[in-house]
Structures are given as structure tokens and as C-alpha cells.
Amino acid sequence: MQMPLLAKPMDGACGHSPRRPSFDARLGREARKFTYCVHKDEQDRLSPAVRNVEIANAEACKLACARSRPAAGTVAAFNQVAAGDEKDSRMKIVRVAQPAAIDQLRISAADPRPPQPGEVMVRVRATSLNYHDLLVVNGGIPTPPGRIPMSDGAGEVLEVGPPLPDAPRDPSCIFKPGDLVMSTFFRHWHDGEPTAVKCGAVYGESIDGYACEIATVPATSLTKAPAGLTALEAATLPCAALTAWRALVVQGGVKAGDTVLVQGSGGVSVFALQIAKAVGATVIATSSSDEKLQRLLALGADHGINYKATPKWGAAARSLTDGRGVDHVVEIGGAGTLNQSITACRVGGHIAMIGVLTGREGEVSTVRLLANQIRLQGVMVGSRADQLAMVRAFEACRIKPIVDASFALEDMGQAFRHQMSGSHFGKISVAVD
Ligand SMILES: NC(=O)c1ccc[n+]([C@@H]2O[C@H](COP(=O)([O-])OP(=O)(O)OC[C@H]3O[C@@H](n4cnc5c(N)ncnc54)[C@H](OP(=O)(O)O)[C@@H]3O)[C@@H](O)[C@H]2O)c1
């Protein structure tokens, strides 16, 4: 025989207790939560899925009540409604298949993890593509089976775990539900110089990333997003923009009047152009396409060189500086472009070695590096402290990311094919709605 549910004092149409409003993951806004109320004698009969589960929307609660009262009021009805409710509460994720392949990216479901002390649960609204993510999803960087890819993520805070005992209360790590936040590339590089340990854990590679609807991460793996940006825009910043920022500002010390050479029209280079213009530098941009060069000029570049039509673009860039040479090169090509960059660079100039699009090795004129006393500096993204500084700068300078195209989470494979086509300008995003 099924036992009737305990009748509770009525609240509206049902006898369940509304709790104070809090941010609701599925509704994407503040909502009152309703709890199941079951007589203590009957609680053992509730399925584990129902015990202590909150119905996160009033309609589900009313449905539970309608099914449970008067005569049909059964624990089974609650169990049934809660099972549906629980099914809905699972989140969509993308995992890297084994063997990894872009065509094998598939959506599956998983349970979000509640935040532990020092953690924050984020409703991810967007992620963006970096070359590093492409290597993860096509197996160029091997990852453990089932890895959730994507190092970049942005979205709203859903829930904040209790503070870590005895941890200093860093104001930049205090978040509240509804805050728009973005990820950091490294889990442990909070500030200071890089070390192997600080750079040992990368989201979307050695630990799960942001191709998911809900991510639960340490508060130290998030910063606020620049005010005025959408989540889709903010999700373009943590890898590409921070790399450009660290290359030019942190390592390069770029200043007004410097000349900066940026290569191509991809994510890192377009951010480098925007940052260089924001500080008052002159920018020489290269591209394989005259049409993209026009867009780079429209974004503020002072000069454009088609590197296909002008293979000796290093000398062409130098001649644009009256023979002095550029102060900074944002090197994304690697070995195949480095000799031209050395030609373009002034005596005592700086080359930020960021990418290896032309290959991992090659012949480099080391003697010209030495004779011209050029500083060749490897750059791997940046620390959380660098990201906080970049956020302040993007707010002050009102820098808006250039989003070339946006894809749905279900179409992530298409997004990567678009990246591989090389037709994009700036960043490619994935909306996680
Ligand atoms: N070290 C780090 O921390 C870090 C961080 C982010 C990215 N990266 C690396 O930086 C590189 C670029 O990344 P991204 O995200 O900006 O890539 P992306 O958005 O895919 O941009 C690629 C663009 O680079 C340009 N390009 C390709 N080959 C070139 C060449 N030989 N010379 C000049 N430009 C060339 C093309 O521009 P056009 O179509 O205009 O020719 C292409 O659209 C990748 O190797 C990536 O792995 C490194």
C-alpha cells in the first residue's frame, strides 16, 4: 500500500516551502527553489535521486503536487517527477574521442559537480577556438580518454562554494551569482614568473576544459570579464588576447611611438594589433590576403604587407621604418618566418616567439640574432595576475574582440573546420546555450 504524503501548510498551490531566490542553472536567472516535503516515515521510500533534491522550478513543483494530491499522493509520483527533473538537470558536454578526430566530437550528458570550498560553479555561455584546442581535438596533443576540450570559457557564476579555511581573502577571487567571469589558461599560474609546476595544468588539455554547459573550478581559475563585453566576446580573451598582452606589454614593454609587426589576421595577431594601437604604437600588419589587409588597416594598422606577394616582407617592413627596424615582432609563424622577422627587427629589438604555424623546426640565422642583439622571448599565454591587468586595460581602452563567426556546441566540428580553412579574421567562437 502506498502511504499518503504529509500535508504541509499551503504555500500558493502546493505545500512545498519556497526558499530564498538564488541563481538557477537551467532558467539562467534568479528563481525561487521549492523543496520536496515528505513525511519522515516515508523518506526511506524515496529514490536516492529525490532525497534532498530541490525542484528548481515552480512548475515542476506544482506538477509534483498535482500528481501527489489528494488520492494519488504517493512517493512514487515524487520519484517519477524527480527522475524527469534530474534528467533535465544533466548538462551537455563534448568529449575528445579515442582516437581523437574532429569528426568524432559528440555531445553527451553529465552531471554538474557542486562547488567545494574555494570553488565556483559557472554556467558556461561560450568558448572560443585556439590552435592549441585544434591540436587537442585532432590528437596532435594526446589527452586521456574522455577529455573535455577547450581552454577558453566565459559565463555567469551560478554558485559559490564556501571559502577555503585560512585562505587569504583575495578580492579578485570573490564572486557572486550572476557575475560574468572568464577562465584562466593555467590552473596554477596565479602570478609571478612561470615555473614548470605553475604551467603544469592546462584547461582542455591536462585537465577538463570548457566544452560544457556547467564548469566547477577553483575561484583562482577565474577572473571577471571586462565590463561591456558579452560572454561570447569575453570567451575569446583568456588564451589569444592574454598571449598578445603578455608578448607586447608584460615582456615587450611596448610604448607609444614603438613600431609593432603583427603576422596574419588570426586571433593572437588581431588582439596584438588592437593592444599596440591602444598604447599608441605604429603597427605593420602582414596577411596572405589583400582583402584581410584592408580589414587590418580599417582596424587601425598603419601599414599592410601581403606576405605571399612579398616573400621578403622583413625588408619591406624595415623600409617602412626608414631603415631603423621594428621594435617588436609578434611571431606566430615560427621557423619559416623567423628569418624575415629578424630582418624586420631593429638592433636591440624584441621578437615574441608565440606560434609555430610553419612547423616546429627550421634553419634560423642565429648570427644575425646575436649581431643585432635581438631579444627572442618565448611566450606561453600568461598568469592570472597578467589576465587581471589585461581586463583593466581592455575596460579602460574599450577594446572589443573581433568575432569572425560563432557556432553551436553541437557544431564544434564545423567550427574547427572553419579554423582549418584559414578564412577567418580574428576569433571563432562557440555559443554554449
Ligand atoms: N604561445 C602561446 O601562448 C600561444 C597562444 C595562442 C596561440 N599560439 C600560437 O600562435 C599561432 C597563431 O594562433 P592563433 O590562435 O592566432 O591562430 P589563428 O587564429 O588560426 O590564426 C592563423 C592566421 O595566421 C596567419 N598565418 C598563417 N601562416 C602564416 C605565415 N606563414 N605567415 C604569417 N601569417 C600566417 C593567417 O593569417 P592570414 O589569413 O591573414 O594570412 C592565419 O589566418 C598558432 O601557432 C598558435 O598555436 C600560441
The ligand as a Gaussian input file, in Angstrom:
#p B3LYP/6-31G(d) Opt

LIG

0 1
 N       52.449000      30.619000     -27.144000
 C       51.216000      30.885000     -26.792000
 O       50.912000      31.160000     -25.661000
 C       50.167000      30.866000     -27.858000
 C       48.861000      31.319000     -27.596000
 C       47.952000      31.349000     -28.617000
 C       48.313000      30.908000     -29.886000
 N       49.571000      30.458000     -30.086000
 C       50.027000      30.032000     -31.407000
 O       50.050000      31.162000     -32.256000
 C       49.728000      30.766000     -33.572000
 C       48.545000      31.587000     -34.043000
 O       47.465000      31.318000     -33.212000
 P       46.042000      31.982000     -33.496000
 O       45.135000      31.462000     -32.452000
 O       46.166000      33.425000     -33.690000
 O       45.704000      31.238000     -34.876000
 P       44.587000      31.546000     -35.899000
 O       43.535000      32.423000     -35.337000
 O       44.181000      30.266000     -36.503000
 O       45.367000      32.434000     -36.995000
 C       46.063000      31.872000     -38.039000
 C       46.442000      33.002000     -39.003000
 O       47.836000      33.071000     -39.056000
 C       48.204000      33.594000     -40.302000
 N       49.306000      32.822000     -40.844000
 C       49.345000      31.519000     -41.157000
 N       50.542000      31.212000     -41.680000
 C       51.250000      32.359000     -41.709000
 C       52.541000      32.704000     -42.171000
 N       53.348000      31.801000     -42.713000
 N       52.930000      33.969000     -42.031000
 C       52.128000      34.901000     -41.479000
 N       50.881000      34.639000     -41.048000
 C       50.468000      33.385000     -41.169000
 C       47.000000      33.532000     -41.220000
 O       46.563000      34.865000     -41.433000
 P       46.172000      35.399000     -42.899000
 O       44.998000      34.564000     -43.309000
 O       45.863000      36.825000     -42.701000
 O       47.363000      35.175000     -43.768000
 C       46.003000      32.714000     -40.402000
 O       44.671000      33.123000     -40.607000
 C       49.472000      29.260000     -33.504000
 O       50.671000      28.578000     -33.830000
 C       49.140000      29.020000     -32.062000
 O       49.428000      27.716000     -31.637000
 C       50.489000      30.418000     -29.111000

